[in-house]
Amino acid sequence: MLEDGWADDIVLEIDEAGMIQSIEAGADTRGCERIEGAVLPGMGNLHSHAFQRAMAGLAEQTGTKDPGDSKLAKGDDFWGWRDVMYGFLARLAPDQVEAIAGWLYLEMLKGGYTGVAEFHYLHNAPDGSAYEDSTEMSSRIIAAANRAGIALTLLPVLYQTSDFGGQPAVDAQVRFAKSTSEYLAMLETLHARHAGKLDFRLGIAAHSLRAVPPEALSEMLEGAGAIDPTMPIHIHIAETTKEVADCIAWSGAPPVAWLLDHAAVDHHWTLVHATHMSEVEIRRAARSGSIAGLCPTTEANLGDGLFALPDYLREGGRIGIGSDANVALDPFEELRLLDYGQRLIHRQRSPSLPEPSQPDPSLPDQSASIGAGLWRRALDGGATALGTQTGCLAPGYRADLIVIDTDQAGLAGRSGEFLLDSLVFAPARDAIRDVMVGGAWVIKDRRHEAEDDLAVKYLAAVTEMMAG
């Protein structure tokens, strides 16, 4: 799948830095490595909390005890689930975080994600004290990504308060909390150590408006801008109706409106979830150039609600997808669930392809194919959210690609747009045979060279945690 459509018998020339130098049809293929199957750009996963991969399934019992904790933790909504999550992460050691992330990133690669934005807020030791190296936990995430071979956009998260109005962080949040000066110092260190490395991008994140007071948000943006004005900027926002109500009670405005009024939101920003927006907020957010970071599986798991996709797209909004709590690690599955939610609420079969009120020629061409249209939109938004030159097979883009096994029963006879529609909507799981990141194969014939080692370390980490 090329920038301008589908083509056969294409030669890709990739340089030593993993960038596509040229694409040519009908070229001399002698001496070339041949790829058998359909080749697609790899997907950017714009929102992940790596450690939550190990707690999948542990917050699905109402009124039951959190494993290893004596208190009852109800999981009826986002806030009950959060209590279980707090109990889980209180026991995580750096080695365990690295082991969990390493296996998770391998799974992401097998699912078709070639890059991930890690929304990383686990900075401190369990008692809230700083590690001797303030980047200890960030470094574990970086090591895990390097071992797996996935491209990483690291988003260290600023987190200071427990609620709107500057309420102090509670005991369960001490592993997240940093002063703004501590946070910026950590960012400086990470930038000095890793900026410019292949397959690494540094960005910033404010956890949420309830966790980052206005003055801290301004200081974070100013400080990060002095380090690198092109950094991606992410924030959780308007995920639950309670958050919206609390923000209105605090400021007189809902979260997205408040942010747009107080920050220069543009294409560097990703508004994660943005589930509950008014018509005015939808229009303003869409036209700001920011990316709506949609995580359909997690939003469904937590009962958050459904994003107003047709209205947002109609206003020219851009979207990307994320695995968030990492219950599901398949971008095709995320897009299917995103679309099915819209079909159910609108009671029609194509609400995900609305006619835009103001067509934007810079956005990906939208065909009549629902799966193909969503895939292209998510590629575009994901690349922007990760701050990388990816999401397209064209000269000047990084060679991040996935190879589809078109001999799979669920894909029999499919090509072009029908192939993409079938990947999203047909029973074609495990269709990805090979994965390349930055010009290097990281998955071949559905296997990773470090798969056994990563699996052993993951199982040991989770077993130890559950026993503790």
C-alpha positions in Angstrom: 0.0 0.0 0.0 1.8 3.1 -1.2 1.1 6.8 -0.7 -1.1 7.0 -3.8 -2.7 3.6 -3.7 -1.9 -0.1 -4.3 0.8 -1.4 -6.6 2.5 -4.7 -7.5 6.2 -5.6 -8.0 7.7 -2.6 -6.2 11.3 -2.2 -5.2 12.0 -0.3 -2.0 15.5 1.1 -1.4 16.3 1.5 2.3 19.4 3.3 3.6 21.5 2.4 6.6 19.5 4.8 8.8 16.3 2.8 8.0 14.7 5.4 5.8 13.1 4.7 2.5 15.3 6.3 -0.2 13.3 5.4 -3.3 10.3 3.3 -4.5 10.3 2.1 -8.1 8.1 -0.2 -10.1 9.5 -2.6 -12.6 13.1 -2.2 -11.4 15.8 -4.7 -11.7 15.3 -7.0 -8.7 18.6 -9.0 -8.9 20.3 -8.9 -5.5 17.1 -7.7 -3.7 15.4 -9.4 -0.8 12.0 -10.5 -1.9 9.0 -9.9 0.3 6.1 -12.4 -0.2 2.7 -11.0 0.7 0.9 -7.7 1.0 3.0 -4.9 2.5 1.4 -2.2 4.6 2.9 0.7 6.7 3.1 -0.3 10.3 0.7 1.4 12.8 1.7 3.8 15.5 0.3 3.0 18.9 -0.3 6.5 20.4 -1.2 5.5 24.0 0.2 2.8 26.2 0.7 2.2 29.9 3.1 -0.8 29.7 2.8 -2.1 33.3 -0.9 -2.5 32.9 -0.4 -5.4 30.5 0.3 -7.6 33.6 -2.9 -6.7 35.4 -5.3 -7.4 32.5 -8.1 -9.5 34.0 -7.5 -8.6 37.6 -10.1 -5.8 37.8 -13.1 -7.7 36.5 -14.7 -8.7 39.8 -17.0 -6.3 41.5 -16.3 -5.9 45.2 -13.5 -8.4 45.3 -10.1 -8.0 47.0 -7.3 -6.5 45.0 -4.6 -9.2 44.7 -2.1 -8.8 47.5 -4.1 -6.1 49.2 -6.5 -6.3 52.1 -8.9 -3.6 51.2 -11.9 -4.0 48.9 -11.5 -2.5 45.5 -14.7 -2.3 43.4 -14.3 -2.2 39.7 -17.7 -0.8 38.6 -16.3 2.2 36.8 -13.1 3.9 35.9 -12.5 5.1 39.5 -12.9 1.6 41.0 -10.6 0.2 38.3 -8.1 2.8 39.2 -8.1 1.6 42.9 -7.1 -1.8 41.7 -4.4 -0.4 39.4 -3.0 1.6 42.4 -2.7 -1.6 44.5 -1.0 -3.4 41.6 1.6 -0.9 40.7 2.6 -0.3 44.4 4.5 -3.5 44.2 6.3 -3.1 40.9 10.1 -3.1 40.9 12.2 -1.7 38.0 13.2 -5.2 36.8 9.6 -6.2 36.7 8.6 -3.1 34.7 11.3 -3.8 32.1 10.3 -7.5 31.8 6.6 -6.6 31.4 7.3 -3.9 28.9 9.7 -6.1 26.9 7.1 -8.8 26.4 4.3 -6.3 25.8 6.3 -4.6 23.0 7.0 -7.9 21.3 3.2 -8.6 21.4 2.6 -5.1 19.9 5.0 -5.8 17.0 3.2 -9.1 16.3 -0.1 -7.3 16.2 1.1 -4.7 13.7 2.2 -1.8 15.8 5.7 -0.7 14.8 5.9 2.3 17.1 4.5 3.1 20.5 4.0 6.3 22.6 4.6 5.2 26.2 2.6 7.5 28.6 5.0 6.9 31.4 4.1 8.1 34.9 5.7 5.5 37.1 8.8 7.6 38.2 9.5 6.9 41.9 10.1 4.0 44.3 7.1 2.5 46.0 7.4 4.8 49.0 7.5 7.9 46.8 11.2 8.5 47.2 13.3 9.3 44.1 15.6 6.7 42.6 19.3 7.7 42.7 19.0 8.1 38.9 15.8 10.1 38.3 15.4 8.4 34.9 15.6 4.8 36.4 12.1 3.8 35.4 12.2 5.6 32.0 15.5 3.8 31.3 13.8 0.5 31.9 11.1 1.4 29.3 13.8 2.4 26.8 15.7 -0.8 27.4 12.6 -2.9 26.9 11.8 -1.1 23.6 15.4 -1.6 22.4 15.3 -5.3 23.2 12.0 -5.8 21.4 12.9 -3.6 18.5 9.9 -1.3 18.6 10.2 2.4 17.9 9.6 4.3 21.1 8.2 7.7 21.7 8.7 8.2 25.4 6.3 10.5 27.2 7.4 11.2 30.7 4.3 12.3 32.6 3.9 15.3 34.9 1.6 14.4 37.8 1.2 16.6 41.0 -2.3 16.7 42.4 -5.2 14.3 43.0 -8.0 16.5 41.8 -9.0 19.9 40.3 -8.2 22.9 42.4 -4.8 21.6 43.5 -5.8 18.8 45.9 -2.7 17.1 47.2 -1.7 13.8 45.8 -2.9 10.8 47.8 -0.6 8.0 49.1 -1.4 5.8 46.2 -0.1 8.4 43.8 3.4 9.0 45.4 5.1 7.0 42.7 4.0 9.5 40.1 4.5 12.8 41.7 7.3 15.2 40.6 7.7 18.9 41.1 7.9 20.8 37.8 11.6 21.5 38.3 12.3 17.9 39.0 10.3 16.9 36.0 12.1 19.3 33.7 15.5 18.2 35.0 14.5 14.5 34.3 13.5 15.6 30.8 16.8 17.4 30.2 18.7 14.2 31.3 16.7 12.0 28.9 17.1 14.5 26.1 20.9 14.6 26.6 21.2 10.8 26.7 18.9 9.8 23.9 18.0 12.6 21.6 18.8 11.8 18.0 19.0 8.0 18.4 17.3 5.9 15.8 13.8 4.6 16.8 13.6 7.0 19.8 11.6 10.2 20.2 11.1 12.2 23.4 7.9 14.0 24.1 6.0 15.2 27.2 2.7 14.5 28.8 0.5 16.2 31.4 -1.4 13.3 33.1 -4.7 15.3 33.1 -6.1 18.7 34.1 -7.0 17.3 37.5 -3.4 16.1 38.1 -1.5 19.1 36.7 -2.5 22.6 38.0 -2.6 25.5 35.4 0.7 27.1 36.5 2.5 23.7 36.4 1.1 23.1 32.9 2.4 26.4 31.7 5.8 25.9 33.2 6.0 22.4 31.7 5.2 23.6 28.2 7.6 26.5 28.5 10.4 24.3 29.8 9.9 21.5 27.4 9.7 24.0 24.5 13.1 25.3 25.4 14.5 21.8 25.2 12.8 20.9 21.9 9.9 23.0 20.5 8.8 20.1 18.3 8.1 17.6 21.1 4.8 15.7 21.0 2.5 16.8 23.8 -0.1 14.4 25.2 -2.8 14.6 27.9 -5.7 12.5 29.2 -8.8 14.6 28.9 -12.6 14.3 29.1 -12.5 10.5 29.6 -15.4 10.3 32.1 -18.5 12.3 32.8 -17.4 12.8 36.4 -14.2 14.4 35.1 -16.2 16.8 33.0 -18.6 17.7 35.8 -15.7 18.2 38.3 -13.8 20.4 35.8 -16.9 22.6 35.3 -17.4 22.9 39.0 -13.7 24.0 39.3 -13.4 26.3 36.4 -16.8 26.9 34.8 -15.7 25.1 31.6 -15.5 21.5 30.5 -12.0 20.1 30.1 -11.4 20.4 26.4 -12.8 23.9 26.3 -10.6 24.9 29.2 -7.5 23.5 27.6 -8.2 25.2 24.2 -8.7 28.5 26.1 -5.4 28.2 28.1 -2.9 26.5 25.8 -1.8 26.8 22.2 -3.2 23.4 21.1 -2.0 22.5 17.6 -0.8 19.4 15.7 1.9 18.7 18.4 -0.9 17.8 20.8 -2.7 14.5 21.3 -6.0 14.6 23.3 -6.2 11.1 24.7 -9.8 9.8 24.9 -11.6 13.2 24.6 -14.7 11.1 24.9 -17.1 13.6 26.3 -17.1 16.9 24.3 -19.9 19.4 23.5 -20.6 20.3 19.9 -18.5 23.4 20.3 -15.6 21.5 21.8 -15.7 19.0 19.0 -15.5 21.7 16.4 -12.7 23.6 18.1 -10.7 20.5 18.9 -11.0 19.1 15.3 -10.0 22.4 13.8 -7.0 22.9 16.2 -5.0 20.2 14.3 -4.6 18.1 17.4 -5.0 14.3 17.3 -7.8 12.6 19.1 -6.2 9.6 20.8 -8.8 6.9 20.8 -8.4 3.7 22.8 -11.6 1.7 22.0 -10.9 -1.5 23.9 -9.9 0.3 27.1 -12.7 2.8 26.8 -15.1 -0.1 26.5 -13.5 -2.0 29.3 -13.8 0.9 31.7 -17.3 1.9 30.5 -16.1 5.4 29.6 -18.5 6.0 26.7 -18.3 6.4 22.9 -16.4 9.1 21.1 -18.4 11.3 18.8 -16.5 10.0 15.7 -18.8 11.1 12.8 -19.2 14.6 14.2 -15.4 14.9 14.8 -14.5 13.7 11.4 -17.1 15.9 9.7 -15.2 18.9 11.2 -11.9 17.7 9.8 -10.6 16.1 12.9 -7.7 13.7 13.0 -7.6 10.4 14.9 -5.1 7.8 16.0 -5.5 4.6 18.1 -3.8 3.3 21.2 -3.8 0.1 23.3 -3.8 2.1 26.6 -4.3 -0.6 29.3 -3.1 -3.2 26.8 -6.0 -5.6 27.2 -5.9 -5.9 23.4 -2.8 -5.5 21.2 -4.2 -5.6 17.7 -4.8 -2.3 15.7 -7.3 -4.0 13.4 -9.3 -5.1 16.4 -9.2 -1.5 17.8 -10.6 -0.1 14.6 -13.3 -2.7 14.3 -14.5 -2.0 17.8 -14.3 1.8 17.2 -16.5 1.4 14.1 -18.9 -1.1 15.7 -19.5 1.3 18.6 -20.5 3.9 16.1 -22.8 1.5 14.2 -24.6 0.6 17.4 -25.2 4.1 18.6 -26.1 5.5 15.2 -27.9 2.4 14.0 -26.3 2.5 10.5 -23.4 0.7 8.8 -21.2 3.5 7.7 -21.1 6.3 10.3 -17.3 6.2 10.4 -17.1 7.7 6.9 -19.1 11.0 7.1 -18.8 13.7 4.5 -16.6 16.5 5.9 -18.2 19.9 6.2 -14.9 21.5 5.2 -12.8 19.0 3.1 -9.1 19.2 3.9 -6.8 18.1 1.0 -3.9 17.5 3.4 -5.8 14.6 5.1 -5.6 11.1 3.7 -7.9 10.3 0.8 -11.0 8.6 2.1 -12.4 5.9 -0.1 -15.7 4.2 0.4 -14.0 1.3 2.2 -14.7 1.6 5.9 -11.8 -0.5 7.1 -9.3 1.0 4.6 -10.5 4.6 5.5 -10.1 4.0 9.2 -6.6 2.4 8.8 -5.4 5.4 6.7 -6.7 7.9 9.2 -5.1 6.0 12.1 -1.8 5.8 10.3 -1.8 9.5 9.7 -2.8 10.5 13.2 -0.6 7.9 14.9 2.5 9.1 13.1 1.8 12.7 14.1 1.1 11.8 17.7 4.4 9.9 17.9 6.2 12.7 16.3 7.8 10.4 13.7 8.1 10.3 9.9 6.1 7.1 9.6 2.7 5.8 8.5 3.5 5.8 4.8 5.6 3.8 2.3 7.2 6.7 0.5 10.7 8.2 0.1 11.7 10.2 3.2 9.7 8.0 5.5 11.1 5.4 7.9 10.9 1.8 6.7 8.3 0.6 9.3 6.2 -2.0 7.6 4.2 -5.2 8.1 3.8 -8.1 5.8 0.4 -9.7 5.5 0.1 -13.5 4.8 -2.5 -13.3 2.0 -2.8 -17.1 2.0 -4.8 -16.9 5.2 -8.3 -18.4 4.8 -9.9 -15.1 6.0 -8.1 -13.2 3.3 -8.5 -15.6 0.4 -8.9 -13.7 -2.9 -8.7 -10.3 -1.3 -6.5 -7.5 -2.6 -6.4 -3.7 -2.4 -9.2 -2.0 -0.3 -11.0 -5.4 0.1 -7.8 -6.7 1.8 -7.8 -3.9 4.3 -11.5 -4.1 4.9 -11.1 -7.9 5.6 -8.2 -7.3 8.0 -10.4 -5.1 10.1 -13.8 -6.9 9.7 -13.1 -10.5 8.7 -11.8 -13.4 10.8 -8.1 -13.0 9.8 -6.3 -13.0 13.1 -2.6 -13.8 13.1 -2.4 -12.5 9.5 0.9 -10.6 10.1 3.8 -12.8 9.1 6.8 -10.3 9.2 7.4 -6.9 10.7 10.2 -4.4 9.9 11.1 -1.3 12.0 13.6 1.2 10.7 14.7 -1.2 7.9 15.4 -4.1 10.3 13.3 -7.2 10.5 12.1 -7.7 14.1 9.5 -10.4 13.4 10.1 -13.1 10.8 7.7 -15.9 10.2 5.8 -14.8 13.3 8.8 -15.2 15.6 11.1 -12.7 17.4 14.7 -13.7 17.9 14.4 -12.9 21.7 11.0 -14.4 22.1 11.9 -17.2 24.5 14.0 -14.9 26.7 11.4 -12.2 26.9 8.7 -14.7 27.7 10.7 -16.3 30.6 11.4 -12.9 32.1 7.8 -11.7 31.8 6.4 -14.9 33.4 8.9 -14.7 36.2 8.0 -11.0 36.9 4.2 -11.6 36.9 4.5 -14.8 39.0 6.6 -13.0 41.6 4.1 -10.1 41.7 1.1 -12.3 42.1 2.8 -14.3 44.8 3.7 -11.2 46.7 
